[in-house]
Amino acid sequence: MADPWEEFAGNYPIHEESYALTNIIKENDIKHFSDYDIEEANRIFSSVIKASAGEVPFDGQVQEMFIPSPEVANGIPVSIYKPSNCVQTPAILIYLHGGGLILFDRKCFEPTLQLIAMEAGCIVVNVEYRLLPNQVNGHAPFDDAKVVASWVLENKQKVGGSPESKVGIGGDSAGGQISASVANDLHGLDFQILIYPNVDTGPTQPSVDEFANVPLLSKADIQWFIRHMAKALPDHLTDPRVNVVTRTDLTSAPSALVLLAQLDTIRDSGMMYAEKLRAAGVKVRIVVIEGVPHCFFMCPGVFKTKCQEAYGHIANFIKDFQ
């Protein structure tokens, strides 16, 4: 059987956990995102993520609530994780999940966020934003995130924090895209955590071609996600809310942790944005997790050591605000 990592093994150390995930994909005869329609991709890859996340014995409180919104009749659903080891003045992380703005839900990412909450001793607010396509509002994911972040800033105690709690926003992939956008638009946030963020919706960076045939998130997959996003956001290349690298003023953005996967088609656009933040005078910490692809972050049951490494960087960054 062909080695799915053979093309890249000469230039990079492919971690054994990356092989473990591709073995799962091969054993279940799972194809690329681009081989499915949205409904099929969501069903298949949500199942893979949940199986690869494993079970997390969360020591703490889980609260489900709805954040009032002018656009969502019953409010925006969120899950709030407050660990038993929460510090007296905990930071609050508002988290937006990945999925190209079109896939997944917050529960796919629950084990990851509960592990981070326990390691950092902080509160995590896991947001169920509206996905695309949205017939009413193509900016629905961005609007929902901004509504939740604004509400949390005004209601820290209602999510278990204190009036002095620092508040940050973060997410992976498209969640990083949303987070970076909101972090520039909403004043009052103290930090942002961008995990392999999709900050360039017309990616031409070298990593796109270098990892064109990577087993997870190939160049064809990137194009598939962009095609679906463009149906709801036809101005996605020129709209700075969506294509974050086109923003001309980043000086009001909060301190950032930018965490990237080494074997990722969008690695270089994340690096480019991190450097752009730094050039604007924003305090930026850049971390590259070696030997892993896009999607590793939400699979702690498979990427046992690499997720521990990544979550440790995130926890240490959050602790700076506690």
C-alpha positions as CSV (number, residue, x, y, z in Angstrom):
1,M,0.0,0.0,0.0
2,A,1.4,3.4,-1.0
3,D,2.7,5.7,1.7
4,P,0.5,8.8,1.8
5,W,3.4,10.8,3.3
6,E,6.2,9.6,1.0
7,E,6.2,12.8,-1.1
8,F,6.9,14.9,2.0
9,A,9.0,12.6,4.1
10,G,12.3,13.7,2.5
11,N,11.9,17.3,3.6
12,Y,10.0,17.0,6.9
13,P,9.8,14.7,9.9
14,I,6.4,13.0,9.6
15,H,5.2,12.3,13.1
16,E,3.9,8.7,13.8
17,E,0.6,10.2,14.9
18,S,0.1,11.7,11.4
19,Y,0.4,8.2,10.0
20,A,-2.1,7.0,12.6
21,L,-4.7,9.5,11.3
22,T,-4.2,8.7,7.7
23,N,-4.4,5.0,8.5
24,I,-7.8,5.6,10.1
25,I,-8.9,7.5,6.9
26,K,-7.6,4.6,4.6
27,E,-9.2,1.9,6.7
28,N,-12.6,3.6,6.5
29,D,-12.2,4.4,2.8
30,I,-12.6,8.1,3.4
31,K,-11.8,10.3,0.4
32,H,-10.9,14.0,0.3
33,F,-13.4,16.8,1.3
34,S,-13.6,17.7,-2.4
35,D,-15.0,14.3,-3.3
36,Y,-18.2,14.9,-1.4
37,D,-21.0,17.4,-1.3
38,I,-21.4,19.5,1.9
39,E,-23.9,17.2,3.6
40,E,-21.8,14.1,3.0
41,A,-18.6,15.8,4.0
42,N,-20.1,17.1,7.2
43,R,-21.5,13.6,8.2
44,I,-18.3,11.7,7.3
45,F,-15.7,14.1,8.7
46,S,-17.7,15.0,11.8
47,S,-17.7,11.3,12.6
48,V,-13.9,11.1,12.0
49,I,-13.3,14.0,14.3
50,K,-15.5,12.8,17.1
51,A,-13.8,9.3,17.0
52,S,-10.3,10.8,16.8
53,A,-11.0,13.2,19.7
54,G,-11.6,10.4,22.1
55,E,-13.3,10.8,25.5
56,V,-12.2,13.5,28.0
57,P,-13.1,13.1,31.7
58,F,-13.8,16.8,32.2
59,D,-13.3,17.9,35.8
60,G,-15.5,20.9,36.1
61,Q,-18.9,22.4,35.2
62,V,-20.5,22.5,31.7
63,Q,-23.2,25.2,31.2
64,E,-25.3,25.4,28.1
65,M,-26.9,28.8,27.3
66,F,-28.1,31.0,24.5
67,I,-26.6,34.4,23.8
68,P,-29.2,37.0,22.7
69,S,-28.8,38.1,19.1
70,P,-30.8,40.5,16.9
71,E,-30.6,37.9,14.1
72,V,-31.1,34.6,15.8
73,A,-34.6,34.3,17.3
74,N,-33.7,31.9,20.2
75,G,-30.2,33.2,20.7
76,I,-26.8,31.8,19.7
77,P,-26.1,28.5,21.5
78,V,-22.8,28.2,23.4
79,S,-21.3,25.6,25.7
80,I,-19.3,27.0,28.7
81,Y,-16.5,25.0,30.3
82,K,-15.3,26.0,33.8
83,P,-12.8,23.6,35.2
84,S,-12.6,22.8,38.9
85,N,-9.0,24.2,38.9
86,C,-10.2,27.5,37.6
87,V,-8.1,30.4,38.9
88,Q,-9.7,33.1,41.0
89,T,-9.7,35.6,38.1
90,P,-9.9,33.3,35.1
91,A,-9.3,34.4,31.5
92,I,-12.3,33.8,29.2
93,L,-11.6,32.3,25.8
94,I,-14.4,32.6,23.2
95,Y,-13.8,29.8,20.7
96,L,-15.0,29.5,17.1
97,H,-14.6,26.0,15.5
98,G,-13.1,25.3,12.1
99,G,-14.8,23.8,9.0
100,G,-14.4,26.3,6.2
101,L,-17.5,28.2,7.4
102,I,-19.6,25.4,6.1
103,L,-18.9,22.2,8.2
104,F,-19.0,20.9,11.8
105,D,-20.5,22.0,15.0
106,R,-19.2,23.0,18.5
107,K,-19.6,19.5,19.9
108,C,-16.9,18.1,17.6
109,F,-14.4,20.3,19.4
110,E,-15.6,19.8,23.0
111,P,-12.8,17.4,24.1
112,T,-10.1,19.7,22.8
113,L,-11.6,22.8,24.5
114,Q,-12.2,21.0,27.8
115,L,-8.5,19.8,27.9
116,I,-7.4,23.4,27.2
117,A,-9.7,24.8,29.9
118,M,-8.3,22.3,32.5
119,E,-4.7,22.9,31.5
120,A,-5.0,26.7,31.6
121,G,-7.4,26.9,34.5
122,C,-9.6,29.2,32.4
123,I,-13.1,29.4,31.1
124,V,-13.9,28.5,27.5
125,V,-17.0,29.6,25.6
126,N,-17.6,27.3,22.7
127,V,-19.8,29.0,20.1
128,E,-22.4,27.5,17.7
129,Y,-22.3,30.1,15.0
130,R,-24.5,29.9,11.9
131,L,-22.8,28.1,9.0
132,L,-22.9,29.0,5.3
133,P,-24.7,28.8,3.1
134,N,-27.0,31.3,4.9
135,Q,-29.7,32.7,2.7
136,V,-30.3,35.7,4.9
137,N,-26.8,36.8,5.7
138,G,-23.5,35.7,4.2
139,H,-21.7,37.3,7.1
140,A,-23.6,35.2,9.6
141,P,-20.6,33.4,11.1
142,F,-18.7,36.7,11.6
143,D,-21.8,38.5,13.0
144,D,-22.6,35.7,15.4
145,A,-19.0,35.7,16.7
146,K,-19.0,39.4,17.2
147,V,-22.4,39.3,19.0
148,V,-21.1,36.6,21.4
149,A,-17.8,38.4,22.1
150,S,-19.6,41.7,22.7
151,W,-22.0,40.0,25.1
152,V,-19.3,38.2,27.0
153,L,-17.3,41.4,27.4
154,E,-20.4,42.9,29.1
155,N,-21.4,39.7,31.1
156,K,-18.2,38.1,32.3
157,Q,-19.7,36.9,35.5
158,K,-22.6,35.2,33.7
159,V,-20.1,32.8,32.2
160,G,-18.3,32.2,35.4
161,G,-15.6,34.9,35.3
162,S,-15.0,37.9,37.4
163,P,-15.3,41.6,36.4
164,E,-11.5,41.7,36.1
165,S,-11.3,38.6,33.8
166,K,-9.4,39.1,30.6
167,V,-11.3,38.1,27.5
168,G,-9.8,36.6,24.3
169,I,-11.1,35.1,21.1
170,G,-9.7,32.2,19.1
171,G,-10.3,29.4,16.7
172,D,-8.9,26.9,14.2
173,S,-8.9,27.3,10.5
174,A,-12.1,29.1,9.5
175,G,-12.6,29.7,13.3
176,G,-9.2,31.4,13.2
177,Q,-10.4,33.4,10.2
178,I,-13.5,34.6,12.1
179,S,-11.5,35.3,15.3
180,A,-8.9,37.4,13.5
181,S,-11.7,39.4,11.9
182,V,-13.5,40.0,15.1
183,A,-10.3,40.8,17.0
184,N,-9.7,43.7,14.5
185,D,-13.3,45.0,14.7
186,L,-14.2,44.7,18.4
187,H,-12.4,46.8,21.0
188,G,-11.9,45.4,24.5
189,L,-10.5,42.0,23.7
190,D,-7.2,41.2,25.4
191,F,-5.8,38.4,23.2
192,Q,-6.4,36.2,20.2
193,I,-5.4,32.6,19.5
194,L,-5.3,31.7,15.8
195,I,-4.7,28.0,15.1
196,Y,-3.7,27.5,11.4
197,P,-6.1,30.3,10.5
198,N,-7.6,30.6,7.1
199,V,-6.8,34.3,6.8
200,D,-6.2,34.4,3.0
201,T,-9.2,33.4,0.9
202,G,-7.2,33.5,-2.3
203,P,-4.2,31.6,-1.1
204,T,-1.1,31.8,-3.3
205,Q,1.5,31.2,-0.7
206,P,4.2,28.5,-1.4
207,S,2.8,26.0,1.0
208,V,-0.4,25.7,-1.1
209,D,1.5,24.1,-3.9
210,E,4.1,22.4,-1.7
211,F,1.4,20.4,0.1
212,A,-1.0,20.3,-2.9
213,N,-1.3,16.5,-2.5
214,V,-1.1,16.3,1.3
215,P,-3.4,13.6,2.7
216,L,-5.5,16.1,4.7
217,L,-6.7,19.4,3.2
218,S,-5.2,19.2,-0.2
219,K,-5.1,22.0,-2.7
220,A,-8.3,20.6,-4.3
221,D,-9.9,20.6,-0.9
222,I,-9.0,24.3,-0.4
223,Q,-10.5,25.1,-3.7
224,W,-13.7,23.2,-2.8
225,F,-14.1,25.1,0.5
226,I,-13.5,28.4,-1.3
227,R,-16.1,27.6,-4.0
228,H,-18.8,26.9,-1.4
229,M,-17.9,30.0,0.6
230,A,-17.9,32.2,-2.5
231,K,-21.5,31.3,-3.2
232,A,-22.5,33.0,0.0
233,L,-19.7,35.6,0.0
234,P,-19.0,36.6,-3.7
235,D,-16.8,39.4,-2.5
236,H,-14.7,37.2,-0.3
237,L,-11.4,38.3,-2.0
238,T,-12.0,42.0,-1.5
239,D,-14.0,42.0,1.7
240,P,-11.6,42.6,4.6
241,R,-14.0,41.0,7.1
242,V,-13.6,37.7,5.2
243,N,-10.2,38.0,3.6
244,V,-8.3,39.2,6.7
245,V,-4.9,39.6,5.0
246,T,-6.4,42.5,3.0
247,R,-6.8,44.6,6.1
248,T,-4.7,47.7,5.9
249,D,-4.7,48.7,9.6
250,L,-4.0,46.0,12.3
251,T,-2.8,48.3,15.0
252,S,-5.8,47.9,17.2
253,A,-5.6,44.0,17.2
254,P,-4.8,42.4,20.6
255,S,-1.8,40.3,21.4
256,A,-1.8,37.1,19.4
257,L,-0.7,33.5,19.6
258,V,-0.5,32.0,16.0
259,L,-0.1,28.3,16.1
260,L,0.6,26.5,12.8
261,A,0.8,23.0,11.5
262,Q,4.1,22.3,9.6
263,L,2.5,20.0,6.9
264,D,-0.4,22.4,6.1
265,T,-1.5,23.9,2.7
266,I,-2.3,27.2,4.5
267,R,0.7,27.3,6.8
268,D,2.4,30.1,4.9
269,S,-0.6,32.4,4.8
270,G,-0.9,32.0,8.6
271,M,2.8,32.9,9.0
272,M,2.3,35.9,6.6
273,Y,-0.5,37.2,8.7
274,A,1.4,36.7,11.9
275,E,4.3,38.8,10.5
276,K,1.8,41.4,9.3
277,L,0.4,41.7,12.8
278,R,4.0,42.0,14.2
279,A,4.8,44.7,11.7
280,A,1.8,46.6,12.9
281,G,3.2,46.6,16.4
282,V,1.1,43.8,17.8
283,K,2.7,41.4,20.2
284,V,2.8,38.0,18.5
285,R,4.0,34.6,19.5
286,I,4.4,32.1,16.6
287,V,4.5,28.4,17.2
288,V,4.9,25.7,14.4
289,I,4.0,22.2,15.5
290,E,6.3,19.9,13.5
291,G,5.3,16.7,11.6
292,V,1.5,17.2,11.6
293,P,-1.1,18.3,9.1
294,H,-4.1,20.6,9.2
295,C,-6.9,19.1,11.3
296,F,-4.6,17.6,13.9
297,F,-5.7,20.1,16.6
298,M,-9.1,18.6,17.2
299,C,-8.0,15.0,17.3
300,P,-6.3,14.6,20.8
301,G,-7.3,10.9,20.9
302,V,-5.0,10.2,17.9
303,F,-2.4,13.1,18.2
304,K,-1.8,12.3,21.9
305,T,1.6,13.9,22.1
306,K,1.3,16.6,19.4
307,C,-2.0,17.9,20.8
308,Q,-0.5,17.9,24.3
309,E,2.3,20.0,22.9
310,A,-0.1,22.4,21.1
311,Y,-2.5,22.7,24.1
312,G,0.5,23.4,26.3
313,H,1.5,26.4,24.2
314,I,-2.1,27.7,24.3
315,A,-2.4,27.2,28.1
316,N,0.8,29.0,28.7
317,F,-0.3,31.9,26.5
318,I,-3.6,32.2,28.3
319,K,-1.9,32.1,31.7
320,D,-0.2,35.3,30.8
321,F,-3.6,37.0,31.1
322,Q,-4.6,35.5,34.5
